[in-house]
Every structure is written in structure tokens, then in C-alpha cells.
């Protein structure tokens, strides 16, 4: 499993967990939705779920739902701003196409 997190993404995760006041990390997964089929989903983790894969980088913990892993293996997670928009950016080598709005992708 090779999922990486940039320092900028780690800083943002750390800040969000601090502001929330609880949690041990974020869970990364995919859900079926959108015009291309799948979208990334992120949830706070207070307690790991059975089967979660855990990654710790730059001092933050990311938990991966085992059903999502085949679709996101090799992904690099970054955080950035473009104009008025800011958010997590995913560079996924499994992505074959994405919708025009960038909300969903297909593998």
C-alpha cells in the first residue's frame, strides 16, 4: 500500500483535529456518486474500524477503508488553494477519467 500525504495536507489535518478537540486521524475512502462514478470521502476517526489500514506521515494518522484501498492505492494527498477555492487534492494513478467539475472519478 503506497498512499502518501504532503506536509501541507498533514498540517491541515492536524489543525482540523485540534479545532475539533478530539480524534486520532482521518479516514480516507471512496463512495459511489457523481457523474463519473466515485468520489473521495474523508471522516474524522475517534477509534479505528476493524480492517482499517493505517498510515502515519508527518505526524498525522490516516486510516484507509479496506474496500476503498484497490481504488486509491498509490494516491498522493495534498492540500492547497487555487484562487478562492481550497481543499484536499488527490493524485491517483488509478484514475482513468474525472468529471468536469472535479467531484468524481472513474478507475
Secondary structure, DSSP 8 states (H G I E B T S, - for coil): ---EE-HHHHHHHHHHHHHHT--SEEEEEEEEETTTEEEEEEEEESS--TT-EEEEETTEEEEE-TTTHHHHTT-EEEEEEETTEEEEEEE-TT--EE-TTSS-EE-
